[in-house]
Amino acid sequence: MSVPVNIPFLNGNEKKYVNECIETGWISSEGPFVGEFEARYSRYCHRNHGIAVSSGSAALDVAVKALGISSGDEVIMPTFTIISPAFSLIRAAAVPVLVDSELTTWNMNVAEIEDKITARTKAILVVHIYGLPVDMNKIVHLAKKYDLLVIEDAAEMHGQTCHGRPCGSFGDISIFSFYANKNITTGEGGMILCNDDALAERCRKLRNLSFDPALPRFVHHEMGWNYRMTNMQAAMGLAQLEQIDDFIHRKRGMGRYYHDELSFLEESGYLLPKQQTAYADNIYWVFGLVAPSETEKEDLVAYLNKANIGTRPFFWCMHEQPVFASREFYKKTGFRFAERLARCGFYIPSGLGTTREQMGLVVEAIKGFYA
Ligand SMILES: *Cc1c(COP(=O)(O)O)cnc(C)c1O
């Protein structure tokens, strides 16, 4: 039996609502589920506005542009992240200013931010990593002190809170992804959240080729994207959102199980996900392991893959991305914890649809490797 690294969990009203789209013929972004999903998801995250888009990466493009981040603006962000935030900034001709990670939470080291603020700094782009959020109270405090914008990439944080408040409720703009391995999925999809009415209007416009209701149809003042979400995606998202409390409960149970079974690895120098901080309990979007060395990781991963157990490497740092070879941050030093995570980290099967039996096989195989 093989154990894929992710299995989605689509056992609620997904089929019923998607069928409704087909039966009524409402399949484009004009269908009624889109507005309903936006309203419900933004309310769930305590935000006034939700703007559904075609992916989390699309949400970042729109967020950066809508906030007016542009040529030469510096934006402080983690080097250890998915590449999407860096792409969005660089496409807007802004300058990513990178921060190292913490080995405890795997998030950006907030203590390093203040030293990197200059007269050109415009925003802090926070990326919450793998299930534990960044301490947003500290970020919001810094942003106020230095008059900076906050973009919150909460793509891995559906249902997570920070100091008791929903993740995605702290940024001037926050974004989510609904990719198939996220805690709520629409297959592909994303959402932008904000409180400001004008900012929301701007995001809606940018999502829709910058069509402007004040201009004649097909006359445009600025560039935009077609980043709209279909009614079928929103239908699925709505059905998923109905189950979010159960999903988070499940994920925390999976995390506890893996912790109980795999904590012996810590004696061999492994890092396991931190279970909690003063401001949040881990929701284990994925269950990661950080091996004591790169070769040890490679050996264990090869062993697991031979046993048909899926794994995924951790993110690769922004300052080591070949695509950024011409950027001033390329090959910069001072990111040793992020580099350790990128080189030695990987995650094991931990999707919402992964069964206890499958998790048992993963644990057995890891124990087998160390026996
Ligand atoms: C998944 C993810 C994204 C990108 O979302 P897509 O929908 O795949 O474009 C962005 N940021 C983070 C932190 C993610 O995990």
The ligand as an SDF file (V2000), in Angstrom:
LIG
                    3D

 15 15  0  0  0  0  0  0  0  0999 V2000
    0.3440   27.5510   -1.0670 C   0  0  0  0  0  0  0  0  0  0  0  0
    0.9370   28.8500   -0.6790 C   0  0  0  0  0  0  0  0  0  0  0  0
    0.8930   29.9720   -1.5210 C   0  0  0  0  0  0  0  0  0  0  0  0
    0.4780   29.9130   -2.9610 C   0  0  0  0  0  0  0  0  0  0  0  0
   -0.8020   29.5360   -3.1510 O   0  0  0  0  0  0  0  0  0  0  0  0
   -1.2400   28.9470   -4.6040 P   0  0  0  0  0  0  0  0  0  0  0  0
   -2.7160   28.8730   -4.4510 O   0  0  0  0  0  0  0  0  0  0  0  0
   -0.6000   27.6200   -4.7340 O   0  0  0  0  0  0  0  0  0  0  0  0
   -0.8070   29.9180   -5.6230 O   0  0  0  0  0  0  0  0  0  0  0  0
    1.3650   31.1700   -1.0530 C   0  0  0  0  0  0  0  0  0  0  0  0
    1.8810   31.2720    0.1720 N   0  0  0  0  0  0  0  0  0  0  0  0
    1.9780   30.2230    1.0010 C   0  0  0  0  0  0  0  0  0  0  0  0
    2.5580   30.4150    2.3540 C   0  0  0  0  0  0  0  0  0  0  0  0
    1.5240   28.9630    0.6040 C   0  0  0  0  0  0  0  0  0  0  0  0
    1.6570   27.9170    1.4160 O   0  0  0  0  0  0  0  0  0  0  0  0
  1  2  1  0
  2  3  1  0
  2 14  2  0
  3  4  1  0
  3 10  2  0
  4  5  1  0
  5  6  1  0
  6  7  2  0
  6  8  1  0
  6  9  1  0
 10 11  1  0
 11 12  2  0
 12 13  1  0
 12 14  1  0
 14 15  1  0
M  END
$$$$
